[in-house]
């Protein structure tokens, strides 16, 4: 299985890592490592996240208040959003079919 980020999800990932790095040196890299580790787990166990609806799931990161919102097929894991857990719930829903 391979994975890809929706372009806006990739931008969210980069911006969140940069925010953490600006505030505490090394924290941005830890955030990036956490996201990469979560993706590795999802590639192995794609049903690990909690279902949101028929096609979407979410996985809460362990050390940061972010969800990975994703869908998957037999050969592709698609990260739709890297969403802060306490901000604008559901804002990413317009990305699902793009």
C-alpha positions as CSV (number, residue, x, y, z in Angstrom):
1,X,0.0,0.0,0.0
2,X,1.2,3.5,-0.7
3,X,0.0,6.8,0.7
4,X,-0.6,10.4,-0.5
5,X,-1.6,13.7,1.0
6,X,-4.3,15.8,-0.3
7,X,-2.5,19.1,-1.3
8,X,-4.2,21.0,1.5
9,X,-3.5,18.3,4.0
10,X,0.2,18.5,3.1
11,X,0.1,22.2,3.6
12,X,-1.5,21.8,7.0
13,X,1.2,19.3,8.0
14,X,4.0,21.7,6.9
15,X,2.4,24.7,8.6
16,X,1.8,22.8,11.9
17,X,5.4,21.5,12.0
18,X,6.7,25.0,11.3
19,X,4.5,26.5,14.0
20,X,5.9,24.0,16.6
21,X,9.4,24.5,15.4
22,X,9.1,28.3,15.8
23,X,7.9,27.9,19.4
24,X,10.3,25.2,20.6
25,X,13.4,24.1,18.7
26,X,13.1,20.4,17.7
27,X,9.3,20.2,18.4
28,X,8.5,20.6,14.7
29,X,10.7,17.6,13.9
30,X,9.0,15.6,16.7
31,X,5.6,16.5,15.2
32,X,6.8,15.3,11.8
33,X,8.1,12.1,13.3
34,X,4.7,11.5,15.0
35,X,2.8,12.0,11.8
36,X,5.2,9.7,9.8
37,X,4.9,7.0,12.6
38,X,1.1,7.3,12.5
39,X,1.1,6.9,8.7
40,X,3.3,3.8,9.0
41,X,0.8,2.3,11.5
42,X,-2.1,3.1,9.2
43,X,-0.3,1.5,6.2
44,X,-0.1,-1.7,8.2
45,X,-3.5,-1.4,9.9
46,X,-5.7,1.0,7.8
47,X,-8.8,0.3,9.9
48,X,-7.0,1.5,13.1
49,X,-8.7,4.9,13.0
50,X,-12.2,5.6,14.2
51,X,-14.9,5.7,11.5
52,X,-16.3,9.1,10.7
53,X,-18.6,7.9,7.9
54,X,-18.6,5.1,5.3
55,X,-15.4,6.3,3.6
56,X,-13.5,8.3,6.2
57,X,-11.6,7.6,9.4
58,X,-9.6,9.6,11.8
59,X,-6.6,8.8,14.0
60,X,-5.7,11.0,16.9
61,X,-1.9,11.5,17.2
62,X,-0.4,10.4,20.5
63,X,1.5,13.5,21.6
64,X,-0.1,16.3,19.6
65,X,-3.8,17.5,19.4
66,X,-4.1,16.6,15.8
67,X,-6.2,14.1,13.8
68,X,-5.2,12.4,10.6
69,X,-8.4,12.3,8.5
70,X,-8.0,9.7,5.9
71,X,-9.6,7.2,3.5
72,X,-8.1,4.0,2.1
73,X,-8.5,1.4,-0.6
74,X,-6.6,-1.8,-1.1
75,X,-3.6,0.0,-2.5
76,X,-3.9,3.7,-1.4
77,X,-4.1,5.5,2.0
78,X,-5.1,9.1,1.3
79,X,-4.7,11.7,4.0
80,X,-7.4,14.3,3.6
81,X,-6.5,16.5,6.5
82,X,-4.0,17.1,9.3
83,X,-6.6,18.7,11.5
84,X,-6.2,20.3,14.9
85,X,-8.5,18.5,17.3
86,X,-9.9,21.7,18.8
87,X,-10.4,23.9,15.8
88,X,-13.0,24.1,13.0
89,X,-14.5,20.6,13.1
90,X,-15.4,19.3,9.6
91,X,-13.8,22.1,7.6
92,X,-12.0,19.5,5.5
93,X,-15.2,17.7,4.2
94,X,-15.2,19.6,0.9
95,X,-11.9,17.9,0.1
96,X,-13.2,14.4,0.2
97,X,-14.1,14.0,-3.5
98,X,-11.3,16.2,-4.8
